[in-house]
């Protein structure tokens, strides 16, 4: 009579499942890291773009935005910080 090999098979199955779980966890972590990096890059780009837009405007526009008090447009909203300097 031959011995059944169920114990080792079961062990192998559980090991494979563990490996799979570990791989999934690693993949998830990598994805999260990538997402975070992308978000950081986007934020940096936005900041750089805003700085460029701020210095690109002529001072007359800043004066106009401050005097007219038109805060509905996004451009004027960012010039509010300049109002105190002018």
N, C-alpha and C positions, 0 to 999 in steps of 0.2 A: 504493500500500500504506500502510495506516495504522499508526501506532506504538501498541504495547500500553501500557496505563497501569498496569502491574503494580507498578512501583516506588512510585509515589505512593500507590496503594491500600494497599500493604504498610505504608508509612510511617504512613498514617492509622490503620491497624489497630493498629499498635504503640503509637501515641500514645494511642489510645482505651484500650488495655489498661493503659498507664501511668497514665492518669487514673483508671481503675477501681481500680487498685492503691492509688493515693494516697488515693482516697476511702475505701476499705476500711480503710486504715491510720488515717486520721483518725477514722473511726467507732469503731474499736477503742479508740483513745486516749481518745476522749470517754466511751466506755462504762466504761473503766477508771477514769477520773477520777470519774465519777458514782458508781461502786461504792465508791471510796475515800471520797468525801464522805458517802455513806450510812452506811458503816461508822463514820466519825468521829462522825456525828450520833447513831448508835445508842449508841456508847461514852459520849458526853456525857450522853445521856438516862439511861443505866444508872447513871452516876456520880451524877447529880442525884437519881435515885430512891433510891439507896443512902443518900445524905446525908440525905434527907428521912426515910427509915425510921429512921436512927440517932437523929435528934433527936426523933422521934415517940415513941420508947419511954420509959416511965417508968423512973426509976433503979432502982426495986424489981425490975424485970424483969432489968436488967443485973446487979444483985446476985445474983439467983436463978441467972442463967446462969453467973456466975462461981463461985458456991458449989457448985452442983450438978455442975458440970463436964460438963454435957450438951452435948457438941460435935457430936452427930450431926445436930441440926437446924441448918439454914442460918442461922437468926436468931441462935442462940447463937454461931455461928462468927464472926459479924461483931462480936459484943460482946467477944470476947477482947481486943481492943485497949483496951477500957475497963477490963479487970481490973487493969491496972497502975496506972490512975489512981484506982481506988477503994480 
